[in-house]
C-alpha cells in the first residue's frame, strides 16, 4: 500500500518520513510516486538526500521526466550530482 501512503504524505504535505519513503519506494520500484513525494518534500526541506534521490528517480522513470530532470539539474539544488551520476551509471541508466 505504498502508493496510498505516499498519496497521504503528499496530501498532508508531510515529508518527515522521507528516508523511509525513499527506501521502500526504491525497493518496490515506485519511481513516479517517489518523484511526486520528493517534489513535495523539497518544498519544505532542503536536504541533499532528497535532491539526489529526486534526480535518481527521474532517471529511473526513463524519458518521461527527461526535461524535468535537465531543468532540475540546471537550477540550484542540494544534490550530490557526481555520486548520483555514478549511481545512474552503475544501474545502466545512461
Backbone atoms as SQL, in Angstrom:
CREATE TABLE atoms (id INTEGER PRIMARY KEY, chain TEXT, resi INTEGER, resn TEXT, atom TEXT, x REAL, y REAL, z REAL);
INSERT INTO atoms VALUES
  (1, 'A', 1, 'UNK', 'N', 0.817, -1.193, 0.000),
  (2, 'A', 1, 'UNK', 'CA', 0.000, 0.000, 0.000),
  (3, 'A', 1, 'UNK', 'C', 0.864, 1.261, 0.000),
  (4, 'A', 2, 'UNK', 'N', 2.044, 1.157, -0.588),
  (5, 'A', 2, 'UNK', 'CA', 2.955, 2.297, -0.623),
  (6, 'A', 2, 'UNK', 'C', 2.372, 3.467, -1.392),
  (7, 'A', 3, 'UNK', 'N', 1.735, 3.191, -2.511),
  (8, 'A', 3, 'UNK', 'CA', 1.184, 4.286, -3.315),
  (9, 'A', 3, 'UNK', 'C', 0.187, 5.110, -2.506),
  (10, 'A', 4, 'UNK', 'N', -0.671, 4.429, -1.759),
  (11, 'A', 4, 'UNK', 'CA', -1.653, 5.121, -0.939),
  (12, 'A', 4, 'UNK', 'C', -0.972, 5.906, 0.180),
  (13, 'A', 5, 'UNK', 'N', 0.070, 5.333, 0.767),
  (14, 'A', 5, 'UNK', 'CA', 0.799, 6.025, 1.829),
  (15, 'A', 5, 'UNK', 'C', 1.472, 7.286, 1.287),
  (16, 'A', 6, 'UNK', 'N', 2.068, 7.176, 0.114),
  (17, 'A', 6, 'UNK', 'CA', 2.714, 8.346, -0.488),
  (18, 'A', 6, 'UNK', 'C', 1.683, 9.422, -0.787),
  (19, 'A', 7, 'UNK', 'N', 0.524, 9.024, -1.294),
  (20, 'A', 7, 'UNK', 'CA', -0.545, 9.997, -1.548),
  (21, 'A', 7, 'UNK', 'C', -0.943, 10.708, -0.262),
  (22, 'A', 8, 'UNK', 'N', -1.006, 9.961, 0.833),
  (23, 'A', 8, 'UNK', 'CA', -1.363, 10.559, 2.117),
  (24, 'A', 8, 'UNK', 'C', -0.308, 11.554, 2.585),
  (25, 'A', 9, 'UNK', 'N', 0.969, 11.191, 2.454),
  (26, 'A', 9, 'UNK', 'CA', 2.041, 12.108, 2.823),
  (27, 'A', 9, 'UNK', 'C', 1.970, 13.376, 1.977),
  (28, 'A', 10, 'UNK', 'N', 1.706, 13.220, 0.682),
  (29, 'A', 10, 'UNK', 'CA', 1.635, 14.376, -0.207),
  (30, 'A', 10, 'UNK', 'C', 0.459, 15.271, 0.171),
  (31, 'A', 11, 'UNK', 'N', -0.706, 14.672, 0.403),
  (32, 'A', 11, 'UNK', 'CA', -1.878, 15.469, 0.782),
  (33, 'A', 11, 'UNK', 'C', -1.650, 16.205, 2.095),
  (34, 'A', 12, 'UNK', 'N', -0.958, 15.550, 3.024),
  (35, 'A', 12, 'UNK', 'CA', -0.678, 16.164, 4.322),
  (36, 'A', 12, 'UNK', 'C', 0.511, 17.122, 4.261),
  (37, 'A', 13, 'UNK', 'N', 1.203, 17.128, 3.141),
  (38, 'A', 13, 'UNK', 'CA', 2.427, 17.925, 2.983),
  (39, 'A', 13, 'UNK', 'C', 3.402, 17.631, 4.119),
  (40, 'A', 14, 'UNK', 'N', 3.586, 16.329, 4.364),
  (41, 'A', 14, 'UNK', 'CA', 4.422, 15.851, 5.465),
  (42, 'A', 14, 'UNK', 'C', 5.609, 15.058, 4.928),
  (43, 'A', 15, 'UNK', 'N', 6.794, 15.693, 4.851),
  (44, 'A', 15, 'UNK', 'CA', 7.971, 14.990, 4.361),
  (45, 'A', 15, 'UNK', 'C', 8.802, 14.335, 5.461),
  (46, 'A', 16, 'UNK', 'N', 8.298, 14.309, 6.690),
  (47, 'A', 16, 'UNK', 'CA', 9.101, 13.889, 7.830),
  (48, 'A', 16, 'UNK', 'C', 9.654, 12.466, 7.716),
  (49, 'A', 17, 'UNK', 'N', 8.963, 11.597, 7.047),
  (50, 'A', 17, 'UNK', 'CA', 9.410, 10.202, 6.920),
  (51, 'A', 17, 'UNK', 'C', 10.092, 9.960, 5.579),
  (52, 'A', 18, 'UNK', 'N', 10.792, 10.969, 5.068),
  (53, 'A', 18, 'UNK', 'CA', 11.331, 10.862, 3.713),
  (54, 'A', 18, 'UNK', 'C', 12.304, 9.700, 3.535),
  (55, 'A', 19, 'UNK', 'N', 13.118, 9.406, 4.543),
  (56, 'A', 19, 'UNK', 'CA', 14.072, 8.293, 4.396),
  (57, 'A', 19, 'UNK', 'C', 13.336, 6.961, 4.252),
  (58, 'A', 20, 'UNK', 'N', 12.307, 6.759, 5.041),
  (59, 'A', 20, 'UNK', 'CA', 11.519, 5.534, 4.958),
  (60, 'A', 20, 'UNK', 'C', 10.823, 5.437, 3.599),
  (61, 'A', 21, 'UNK', 'N', 10.239, 6.532, 3.158),
  (62, 'A', 21, 'UNK', 'CA', 9.536, 6.535, 1.870),
  (63, 'A', 21, 'UNK', 'C', 10.517, 6.256, 0.736),
  (64, 'A', 22, 'UNK', 'N', 11.691, 6.853, 0.789),
  (65, 'A', 22, 'UNK', 'CA', 12.705, 6.618, -0.246),
  (66, 'A', 22, 'UNK', 'C', 13.107, 5.145, -0.278),
  (67, 'A', 23, 'UNK', 'N', 13.424, 4.592, 0.879),
  (68, 'A', 23, 'UNK', 'CA', 13.857, 3.194, 0.939),
  (69, 'A', 23, 'UNK', 'C', 12.795, 2.227, 0.442),
  (70, 'A', 24, 'UNK', 'N', 11.585, 2.392, 0.898),
  (71, 'A', 24, 'UNK', 'CA', 10.509, 1.487, 0.488),
  (72, 'A', 24, 'UNK', 'C', 10.157, 1.723, -0.978),
  (73, 'A', 25, 'UNK', 'N', 10.126, 2.988, -1.396),
  (74, 'A', 25, 'UNK', 'CA', 9.822, 3.305, -2.798),
  (75, 'A', 25, 'UNK', 'C', 10.820, 2.685, -3.749),
  (76, 'A', 26, 'UNK', 'N', 12.093, 2.708, -3.385),
  (77, 'A', 26, 'UNK', 'CA', 13.114, 2.088, -4.224),
  (78, 'A', 26, 'UNK', 'C', 12.964, 0.566, -4.234),
  (79, 'A', 27, 'UNK', 'N', 12.710, -0.007, -3.079),
  (80, 'A', 27, 'UNK', 'CA', 12.554, -1.464, -3.007),
  (81, 'A', 27, 'UNK', 'C', 11.371, -1.947, -3.836),
  (82, 'A', 28, 'UNK', 'N', 10.304, -1.159, -3.857),
  (83, 'A', 28, 'UNK', 'CA', 9.112, -1.546, -4.608),
  (84, 'A', 28, 'UNK', 'C', 9.081, -0.942, -6.012),
  (85, 'A', 29, 'UNK', 'N', 10.126, -0.213, -6.358),
  (86, 'A', 29, 'UNK', 'CA', 10.259, 0.410, -7.672),
  (87, 'A', 29, 'UNK', 'C', 9.051, 1.265, -8.061),
  (88, 'A', 30, 'UNK', 'N', 8.635, 2.101, -7.138),
  (89, 'A', 30, 'UNK', 'CA', 7.534, 3.047, -7.362),
  (90, 'A', 30, 'UNK', 'C', 8.134, 4.412, -7.694),
  (91, 'A', 31, 'UNK', 'N', 8.786, 4.484, -8.824),
  (92, 'A', 31, 'UNK', 'CA', 9.582, 5.663, -9.170),
  (93, 'A', 31, 'UNK', 'C', 8.751, 6.918, -9.393),
  (94, 'A', 32, 'UNK', 'N', 7.644, 6.805, -10.104),
  (95, 'A', 32, 'UNK', 'CA', 6.838, 8.001, -10.368),
  (96, 'A', 32, 'UNK', 'C', 6.223, 8.545, -9.089),
  (97, 'A', 33, 'UNK', 'N', 5.770, 7.663, -8.221),
  (98, 'A', 33, 'UNK', 'CA', 5.227, 8.093, -6.941),
  (99, 'A', 33, 'UNK', 'C', 6.319, 8.743, -6.093),
  (100, 'A', 34, 'UNK', 'N', 7.511, 8.177, -6.157),
  (101, 'A', 34, 'UNK', 'CA', 8.634, 8.724, -5.415),
  (102, 'A', 34, 'UNK', 'C', 8.991, 10.124, -5.927),
  (103, 'A', 35, 'UNK', 'N', 8.937, 10.325, -7.233),
  (104, 'A', 35, 'UNK', 'CA', 9.181, 11.660, -7.796),
  (105, 'A', 35, 'UNK', 'C', 8.193, 12.655, -7.198),
  (106, 'A', 36, 'UNK', 'N', 6.920, 12.302, -7.180),
  (107, 'A', 36, 'UNK', 'CA', 5.905, 13.223, -6.661),
  (108, 'A', 36, 'UNK', 'C', 6.122, 13.517, -5.181),
  (109, 'A', 37, 'UNK', 'N', 6.468, 12.492, -4.407),
  (110, 'A', 37, 'UNK', 'CA', 6.733, 12.689, -2.989),
  (111, 'A', 37, 'UNK', 'C', 7.946, 13.594, -2.783),
  (112, 'A', 38, 'UNK', 'N', 9.018, 13.333, -3.512),
  (113, 'A', 38, 'UNK', 'CA', 10.245, 14.109, -3.343),
  (114, 'A', 38, 'UNK', 'C', 10.059, 15.561, -3.767),
  (115, 'A', 39, 'UNK', 'N', 9.267, 15.801, -4.800),
  (116, 'A', 39, 'UNK', 'CA', 8.961, 17.175, -5.190),
  (117, 'A', 39, 'UNK', 'C', 8.239, 17.901, -4.059),
  (118, 'A', 40, 'UNK', 'N', 7.300, 17.201, -3.427),
  (119, 'A', 40, 'UNK', 'CA', 6.606, 17.793, -2.282),
  (120, 'A', 40, 'UNK', 'C', 7.573, 18.016, -1.134),
  (121, 'A', 41, 'UNK', 'N', 8.414, 17.042, -0.849),
  (122, 'A', 41, 'UNK', 'CA', 9.332, 17.120, 0.290),
  (123, 'A', 41, 'UNK', 'C', 10.297, 18.286, 0.155),
  (124, 'A', 42, 'UNK', 'N', 10.771, 18.537, -1.055),
  (125, 'A', 42, 'UNK', 'CA', 11.773, 19.595, -1.218),
  (126, 'A', 42, 'UNK', 'C', 11.177, 20.987, -1.112),
  (127, 'A', 43, 'UNK', 'N', 9.847, 21.109, -1.099),
  (128, 'A', 43, 'UNK', 'CA', 9.246, 22.427, -0.901),
  (129, 'A', 43, 'UNK', 'C', 9.440, 22.923, 0.528),
  (130, 'A', 44, 'UNK', 'N', 9.604, 21.994, 1.473),
  (131, 'A', 44, 'UNK', 'CA', 9.779, 22.420, 2.867),
  (132, 'A', 44, 'UNK', 'C', 11.108, 21.984, 3.470),
  (133, 'A', 45, 'UNK', 'N', 11.840, 21.119, 2.793),
  (134, 'A', 45, 'UNK', 'CA', 13.120, 20.643, 3.317),
  (135, 'A', 45, 'UNK', 'C', 14.195, 20.782, 2.244),
  (136, 'A', 46, 'UNK', 'N', 15.320, 21.302, 2.631),
  (137, 'A', 46, 'UNK', 'CA', 16.459, 21.404, 1.714),
  (138, 'A', 46, 'UNK', 'C', 17.500, 20.385, 2.170),
  (139, 'A', 47, 'UNK', 'N', 17.406, 19.189, 1.624),
  (140, 'A', 47, 'UNK', 'CA', 18.282, 18.083, 2.005),
  (141, 'A', 47, 'UNK', 'C', 18.976, 17.528, 0.772),
  (142, 'A', 48, 'UNK', 'N', 20.248, 17.236, 0.895),
  (143, 'A', 48, 'UNK', 'CA', 20.998, 16.646, -0.207),
  (144, 'A', 48, 'UNK', 'C', 20.402, 15.302, -0.624),
  (145, 'A', 49, 'UNK', 'N', 19.986, 14.516, 0.345),
  (146, 'A', 49, 'UNK', 'CA', 19.408, 13.203, 0.049),
  (147, 'A', 49, 'UNK', 'C', 18.157, 13.334, -0.798),
  (148, 'A', 50, 'UNK', 'N', 17.294, 14.267, -0.458),
  (149, 'A', 50, 'UNK', 'CA', 16.046, 14.445, -1.202),
  (150, 'A', 50, 'UNK', 'C', 16.345, 14.825, -2.643),
  (151, 'A', 51, 'UNK', 'N', 17.209, 15.783, -2.852),
  (152, 'A', 51, 'UNK', 'CA', 17.522, 16.226, -4.210),
  (153, 'A', 51, 'UNK', 'C', 18.242, 15.146, -5.008),
  (154, 'A', 52, 'UNK', 'N', 19.158, 14.436, -4.378),
  (155, 'A', 52, 'UNK', 'CA', 19.875, 13.361, -5.071),
  (156, 'A', 52, 'UNK', 'C', 18.919, 12.240, -5.464),
  (157, 'A', 53, 'UNK', 'N', 18.040, 11.873, -4.552),
  (158, 'A', 53, 'UNK', 'CA', 17.079, 10.805, -4.849),
  (159, 'A', 53, 'UNK', 'C', 16.066, 11.232, -5.903),
  (160, 'A', 54, 'UNK', 'N', 15.748, 12.518, -5.943),
  (161, 'A', 54, 'UNK', 'CA', 14.847, 13.014, -6.979),
  (162, 'A', 54, 'UNK', 'C', 15.479, 12.844, -8.358),
  (163, 'A', 55, 'UNK', 'N', 16.739, 13.188, -8.488),
  (164, 'A', 55, 'UNK', 'CA', 17.420, 13.007, -9.771),
  (165, 'A', 55, 'UNK', 'C', 17.453, 11.532, -10.153),
  (166, 'A', 56, 'UNK', 'N', 17.791, 10.663, -9.215),
  (167, 'A', 56, 'UNK', 'CA', 17.850, 9.235, -9.499),
  (168, 'A', 56, 'UNK', 'C', 16.468, 8.704, -9.890),
  (169, 'A', 57, 'UNK', 'N', 15.435, 9.152, -9.189),
  (170, 'A', 57, 'UNK', 'CA', 14.073, 8.712, -9.510),
  (171, 'A', 57, 'UNK', 'C', 13.645, 9.192, -10.887),
  (172, 'A', 58, 'UNK', 'N', 13.989, 10.436, -11.224),
  (173, 'A', 58, 'UNK', 'CA', 13.729, 10.930, -12.580),
  (174, 'A', 58, 'UNK', 'C', 14.387, 10.002, -13.603),
  (175, 'A', 59, 'UNK', 'N', 15.636, 9.649, -13.362),
  (176, 'A', 59, 'UNK', 'CA', 16.363, 8.786, -14.304),
  (177, 'A', 59, 'UNK', 'C', 15.713, 7.412, -14.418),
  (178, 'A', 60, 'UNK', 'N', 15.246, 6.871, -13.302),
  (179, 'A', 60, 'UNK', 'CA', 14.609, 5.553, -13.327),
  (180, 'A', 60, 'UNK', 'C', 13.282, 5.575, -14.081),
  (181, 'A', 61, 'UNK', 'N', 12.655, 6.736, -14.167),
  (182, 'A', 61, 'UNK', 'CA', 11.389, 6.847, -14.895),
  (183, 'A', 61, 'UNK', 'C', 11.597, 6.873, -16.406),
  (184, 'A', 62, 'UNK', 'N', 12.813, 6.983, -16.842),
  (185, 'A', 62, 'UNK', 'CA', 13.100, 6.994, -18.276),
  (186, 'A', 62, 'UNK', 'C', 12.846, 8.348, -18.895),
  (187, 'A', 63, 'UNK', 'N', 12.479, 8.343, -20.155),
  (188, 'A', 63, 'UNK', 'CA', 12.337, 9.577, -20.928),
  (189, 'A', 63, 'UNK', 'C', 11.167, 10.452, -20.491),
  (190, 'A', 64, 'UNK', 'N', 10.236, 9.910, -19.716),
  (191, 'A', 64, 'UNK', 'CA', 9.062, 10.687, -19.306),
  (192, 'A', 64, 'UNK', 'C', 9.433, 11.965, -18.564),
  (193, 'A', 65, 'UNK', 'N', 10.505, 11.922, -17.801),
  (194, 'A', 65, 'UNK', 'CA', 10.899, 13.058, -16.978),
  (195, 'A', 65, 'UNK', 'C', 12.235, 13.669, -17.400),
  (196, 'A', 66, 'UNK', 'N', 12.674, 13.404, -18.600),
  (197, 'A', 66, 'UNK', 'CA', 13.972, 13.887, -19.045),
  (198, 'A', 66, 'UNK', 'C', 14.068, 15.412, -18.983),
  (199, 'A', 67, 'UNK', 'N', 13.064, 16.106, -19.471),
  (200, 'A', 67, 'UNK', 'CA', 13.063, 17.572, -19.444),
  (201, 'A', 67, 'UNK', 'C', 13.069, 18.112, -18.025),
  (202, 'A', 68, 'UNK', 'N', 12.262, 17.509, -17.154),
  (203, 'A', 68, 'UNK', 'CA', 12.221, 17.942, -15.763),
  (204, 'A', 68, 'UNK', 'C', 13.565, 17.712, -15.079),
  (205, 'A', 69, 'UNK', 'N', 14.194, 16.562, -15.388),
  (206, 'A', 69, 'UNK', 'CA', 15.486, 16.264, -14.790),
  (207, 'A', 69, 'UNK', 'C', 16.535, 17.273, -15.259),
  (208, 'A', 70, 'UNK', 'N', 16.553, 17.577, -16.541),
  (209, 'A', 70, 'UNK', 'CA', 17.514, 18.554, -17.064),
  (210, 'A', 70, 'UNK', 'C', 17.306, 19.919, -16.412),
  (211, 'A', 71, 'UNK', 'N', 16.052, 20.343, -16.284),
  (212, 'A', 71, 'UNK', 'CA', 15.764, 21.626, -15.638),
  (213, 'A', 71, 'UNK', 'C', 16.198, 21.627, -14.182),
  (214, 'A', 72, 'UNK', 'N', 15.919, 20.530, -13.482),
  (215, 'A', 72, 'UNK', 'CA', 16.268, 20.426, -12.073),
  (216, 'A', 72, 'UNK', 'C', 17.776, 20.505, -11.878),
  (217, 'A', 73, 'UNK', 'N', 18.513, 19.781, -12.695),
  (218, 'A', 73, 'UNK', 'CA', 19.972, 19.783, -12.579),
  (219, 'A', 73, 'UNK', 'C', 20.538, 21.165, -12.907),
  (220, 'A', 74, 'UNK', 'N', 19.916, 21.869, -13.841),
  (221, 'A', 74, 'UNK', 'CA', 20.377, 23.200, -14.216),
  (222, 'A', 74, 'UNK', 'C', 20.067, 24.279, -13.196),
  (223, 'A', 75, 'UNK', 'N', 19.067, 24.040, -12.358),
  (224, 'A', 75, 'UNK', 'CA', 18.698, 25.004, -11.325),
  (225, 'A', 75, 'UNK', 'C', 19.491, 24.730, -10.046),
  (226, 'A', 76, 'UNK', 'N', 19.553, 25.703, -9.138),
  (227, 'A', 76, 'UNK', 'CA', 20.233, 25.459, -7.861),
  (228, 'A', 76, 'UNK', 'C', 19.559, 24.313, -7.101),
  (229, 'A', 77, 'UNK', 'N', 20.366, 23.397, -6.609),
  (230, 'A', 77, 'UNK', 'CA', 19.844, 22.277, -5.838),
  (231, 'A', 77, 'UNK', 'C', 20.917, 21.793, -4.867),
  (232, 'A', 78, 'UNK', 'N', 20.550, 20.874, -4.012),
  (233, 'A', 78, 'UNK', 'CA', 21.458, 20.360, -2.986),
  (234, 'A', 78, 'UNK', 'C', 22.032, 18.994, -3.354),
  (235, 'A', 79, 'UNK', 'N', 21.713, 18.468, -4.523),
  (236, 'A', 79, 'UNK', 'CA', 22.082, 17.104, -4.904),
  (237, 'A', 79, 'UNK', 'C', 23.589, 16.908, -5.007),
  (238, 'A', 80, 'UNK', 'N', 24.007, 15.701, -4.706),
  (239, 'A', 80, 'UNK', 'CA', 25.386, 15.284, -4.951),
  (240, 'A', 80, 'UNK', 'C', 25.394, 14.718, -6.374),
  (241, 'A', 81, 'UNK', 'N', 25.626, 15.590, -7.333),
  (242, 'A', 81, 'UNK', 'CA', 25.496, 15.241, -8.749),
  (243, 'A', 81, 'UNK', 'C', 26.451, 14.118, -9.145),
  (244, 'A', 82, 'UNK', 'N', 27.693, 14.180, -8.729),
  (245, 'A', 82, 'UNK', 'CA', 28.667, 13.156, -9.126),
  (246, 'A', 82, 'UNK', 'C', 28.307, 11.785, -8.565),
  (247, 'A', 83, 'UNK', 'N', 27.928, 11.736, -7.324),
  (248, 'A', 83, 'UNK', 'CA', 27.542, 10.460, -6.708),
  (249, 'A', 83, 'UNK', 'C', 26.278, 9.894, -7.376),
  (250, 'A', 84, 'UNK', 'N', 25.329, 10.771, -7.658),
  (251, 'A', 84, 'UNK', 'CA', 24.098, 10.336, -8.312),
  (252, 'A', 84, 'UNK', 'C', 24.378, 9.875, -9.734),
  (253, 'A', 85, 'UNK', 'N', 25.268, 10.555, -10.431),
  (254, 'A', 85, 'UNK', 'CA', 25.643, 10.146, -11.785),
  (255, 'A', 85, 'UNK', 'C', 26.316, 8.779, -11.764),
  (256, 'A', 86, 'UNK', 'N', 27.187, 8.546, -10.798),
  (257, 'A', 86, 'UNK', 'CA', 27.812, 7.223, -10.668),
  (258, 'A', 86, 'UNK', 'C', 26.777, 6.144, -10.412),
  (259, 'A', 87, 'UNK', 'N', 25.801, 6.459, -9.586),
  (260, 'A', 87, 'UNK', 'CA', 24.712, 5.509, -9.305),
  (261, 'A', 87, 'UNK', 'C', 23.907, 5.210, -10.571),
  (262, 'A', 88, 'UNK', 'N', 23.634, 6.237, -11.340),
  (263, 'A', 88, 'UNK', 'CA', 22.907, 6.045, -12.606),
  (264, 'A', 88, 'UNK', 'C', 23.724, 5.178, -13.553),
  (265, 'A', 89, 'UNK', 'N', 25.016, 5.430, -13.612),
  (266, 'A', 89, 'UNK', 'CA', 25.903, 4.634, -14.463),
  (267, 'A', 89, 'UNK', 'C', 25.910, 3.175, -14.008),
  (268, 'A', 90, 'UNK', 'N', 26.017, 2.954, -12.705),
  (269, 'A', 90, 'UNK', 'CA', 26.018, 1.586, -12.164),
  (270, 'A', 90, 'UNK', 'C', 24.717, 0.850, -12.474),
  (271, 'A', 91, 'UNK', 'N', 23.613, 1.597, -12.585),
  (272, 'A', 91, 'UNK', 'CA', 22.323, 0.999, -12.903),
  (273, 'A', 91, 'UNK', 'C', 22.021, 1.009, -14.390),
  (274, 'A', 92, 'UNK', 'N', 23.038, 1.365, -15.178),
  (275, 'A', 92, 'UNK', 'CA', 22.928, 1.400, -16.647),
  (276, 'A', 92, 'UNK', 'C', 21.777, 2.252, -17.139),
  (277, 'A', 93, 'UNK', 'N', 21.660, 3.434, -16.538),
  (278, 'A', 93, 'UNK', 'CA', 20.593, 4.352, -16.908),
  (279, 'A', 93, 'UNK', 'C', 21.026, 5.327, -17.989),
  (280, 'A', 94, 'UNK', 'N', 22.317, 5.270, -18.362),
  (281, 'A', 94, 'UNK', 'CA', 22.777, 6.084, -19.482),
  (282, 'A', 94, 'UNK', 'C', 23.966, 5.438, -20.141);
